[in-house]
Amino acid sequence: MADAKWYAIQSYSGHENKVQRLIQRRIDEEQGEPESKQIQEVMVPTREEVELRNGKRVTVTRKLYPGYVLVKMAYNQRTAHLINTIQGVIKFLGTGTEPQPLTDDELAKVMGQEAEAPAAPEAPVLLIPFSHGQVVEVTDGPFKEFSGTVQDIDHDKGKVKVEVSLFGRPTSIELDHTQLRGF
């Protein structure tokens, strides 16, 4: 259908995946080719991030817009009723009586971020919570309990170069960011 557009649906926080599954079930139940269906696609925009848990790197999937689900559909009374009666859906986003479809700019932003994660699954975003010049404490390794200043951050490798005082002399050491704690 040429008039199918992307709409944002507000859902209960934490119920995004459930709403996505229920809408996908409705899409699968509808007869016809995918392009001819009134409700065509549904997605929850996410991205992969690396986070520390118990000193280990863990890849987690984070929702870009918690509490929201995107659906590509032809908006009419029937499809609005189908979506609004799904458990976990609060409402369509928009002003007035009818929802506003996402603009091309909004859609490009969401799709661009959503498309980056699957394109590079082996290199998710690595969040290093330190900044240049920050005072940190070494929590693991041979320099445990030493304090120093962050000199350089290598986001690709997850390494941080820290300058510590060793026998009264400034010494640069390179550590994994998991071995540091900021003040």
C-alpha positions as CSV (number, residue, x, y, z in Angstrom):
1,M,0.0,0.0,0.0
2,A,1.3,3.4,-1.0
3,D,-0.2,5.1,2.0
4,A,1.6,3.0,4.7
5,K,3.6,5.2,7.0
6,W,5.6,4.7,10.3
7,Y,3.8,5.6,13.5
8,A,5.0,5.6,17.1
9,I,3.0,3.8,19.7
10,Q,3.3,4.4,23.4
11,S,3.3,1.2,25.4
12,Y,3.8,0.3,29.1
13,S,7.5,0.5,30.0
14,G,9.0,-2.9,29.8
15,H,6.2,-4.3,27.6
16,E,7.7,-3.2,24.2
17,N,8.8,-6.6,23.1
18,K,5.4,-8.1,24.1
19,V,3.6,-5.5,22.1
20,Q,5.9,-6.1,19.2
21,R,5.1,-9.9,19.3
22,L,1.3,-9.3,19.5
23,I,1.4,-6.8,16.6
24,Q,3.5,-9.2,14.6
25,R,1.0,-12.0,15.3
26,R,-1.8,-9.7,13.9
27,I,0.4,-9.1,10.8
28,D,1.0,-12.8,10.3
29,E,-2.7,-13.6,10.6
30,E,-3.8,-11.0,8.0
31,Q,-4.2,-12.6,4.5
32,G,-2.2,-11.4,1.4
33,E,1.2,-10.3,0.4
34,P,3.3,-8.2,2.9
35,E,3.1,-5.1,0.7
36,S,-0.7,-5.3,0.4
37,K,-1.4,-5.7,4.2
38,Q,-2.7,-2.7,6.1
39,I,-0.3,-3.3,9.0
40,Q,3.1,-4.2,7.4
41,E,6.0,-4.0,9.9
42,V,6.7,-3.5,13.6
43,M,9.9,-2.9,15.5
44,V,11.4,-1.8,18.8
45,P,14.6,0.3,18.0
46,T,17.6,-1.1,19.9
47,R,21.4,-1.0,20.0
48,E,24.1,-3.2,21.3
49,E,26.4,-1.9,24.1
50,V,29.2,-3.3,26.2
51,E,28.8,-2.9,29.9
52,L,30.7,-4.1,33.0
53,R,29.0,-6.7,35.3
54,N,31.1,-8.2,38.1
55,G,34.3,-7.1,36.4
56,K,33.4,-8.8,33.1
57,R,32.4,-7.3,29.8
58,V,28.9,-8.2,28.8
59,T,27.1,-7.2,25.6
60,V,23.6,-5.9,26.3
61,T,20.8,-4.8,24.1
62,R,19.4,-1.4,25.0
63,K,16.1,0.1,23.8
64,L,16.7,3.5,22.1
65,Y,13.2,4.7,23.1
66,P,11.9,2.9,26.1
67,G,8.1,2.7,26.2
68,Y,7.7,3.1,22.4
69,V,7.1,0.7,19.5
70,L,7.2,1.7,15.8
71,V,4.7,0.3,13.4
72,K,4.4,0.7,9.6
73,M,0.8,0.8,8.6
74,A,-2.0,2.4,6.7
75,Y,-3.8,4.5,9.4
76,N,-7.6,4.1,9.3
77,Q,-10.3,3.3,11.8
78,R,-9.9,-0.5,11.5
79,T,-6.1,-0.5,12.0
80,A,-6.2,2.1,14.8
81,H,-8.8,-0.2,16.6
82,L,-6.6,-3.3,16.0
83,I,-3.5,-1.6,17.5
84,N,-5.3,0.2,20.4
85,T,-6.9,-3.1,21.6
86,I,-3.6,-4.9,21.9
87,Q,-2.6,-5.5,25.5
88,G,0.2,-3.1,26.6
89,V,-0.6,-0.3,24.1
90,I,-1.4,3.0,25.6
91,K,-1.9,5.2,22.6
92,F,-0.6,6.5,19.3
93,L,1.7,9.5,19.5
94,G,0.5,12.7,17.9
95,T,-1.5,15.8,18.5
96,G,-5.2,16.2,17.9
97,T,-7.5,13.3,17.1
98,E,-5.2,11.5,14.6
99,P,-1.6,10.4,15.2
100,Q,1.2,12.0,13.3
101,P,3.3,9.7,11.2
102,L,7.1,9.9,11.7
103,T,8.8,12.4,9.4
104,D,11.6,11.3,7.0
105,D,14.2,12.9,9.2
106,E,12.9,11.1,12.3
107,L,12.7,7.8,10.5
108,A,16.2,8.2,9.1
109,K,17.6,8.9,12.6
110,V,15.8,5.8,14.0
111,M,16.6,3.5,11.1
112,G,20.2,4.7,10.9
113,Q,20.8,3.9,14.6
114,E,18.9,0.7,14.3
115,A,20.8,-0.4,11.2
116,E,24.3,0.3,12.8
117,A,24.0,-2.4,15.4
118,P,23.4,-5.4,13.1
119,A,26.0,-4.1,10.6
120,A,28.8,-4.5,13.2
121,P,27.8,-7.1,15.8
122,E,31.4,-7.8,16.7
123,A,32.0,-4.2,17.6
124,P,29.2,-2.9,19.8
125,V,29.6,0.5,21.4
126,L,32.1,0.4,24.3
127,L,31.2,2.8,27.1
128,I,34.3,3.9,29.0
129,P,33.1,6.1,31.9
130,F,36.4,8.1,32.3
131,S,37.6,11.4,30.8
132,H,41.0,12.9,30.1
133,G,42.5,14.3,33.3
134,Q,40.1,12.5,35.6
135,V,41.6,11.0,38.9
136,V,41.1,7.3,39.1
137,E,42.0,4.4,41.4
138,V,43.4,1.1,40.2
139,T,41.2,-1.7,41.6
140,D,42.9,-4.8,40.1
141,G,46.4,-6.0,39.1
142,P,49.9,-5.2,40.3
143,F,49.1,-1.5,40.7
144,K,46.0,-2.2,42.9
145,E,45.2,0.8,45.2
146,F,47.4,3.2,43.3
147,S,45.8,6.5,42.3
148,G,46.5,8.3,39.1
149,T,45.4,10.7,36.3
150,V,43.9,9.5,33.0
151,Q,46.2,10.6,30.2
152,D,44.7,8.8,27.2
153,I,41.7,6.6,26.3
154,D,41.6,4.0,23.6
155,H,37.9,3.3,22.9
156,D,38.7,0.6,20.3
157,K,40.7,-1.6,22.7
158,G,39.0,-0.5,25.9
159,K,42.3,0.6,27.4
160,V,43.1,3.6,29.5
161,K,46.6,5.1,29.9
162,V,47.0,6.3,33.5
163,E,49.9,8.3,35.0
164,V,50.7,7.1,38.6
165,S,53.5,8.0,41.0
166,L,55.9,5.1,41.3
167,F,58.8,5.6,43.8
168,G,58.2,9.3,43.5
169,R,58.4,9.4,39.8
170,P,55.5,9.8,37.3
171,T,55.0,6.6,35.4
172,S,52.5,5.8,32.6
173,I,50.7,2.5,32.7
174,E,48.1,1.1,30.3
175,L,45.2,-0.7,32.0
176,D,41.9,-2.2,30.9
177,H,39.1,0.2,31.8
178,T,37.6,-2.6,34.0
179,Q,40.6,-2.3,36.3
180,L,39.8,1.3,37.2
181,R,37.3,3.2,39.5
182,G,36.7,6.9,39.1
183,F,36.4,9.4,41.9
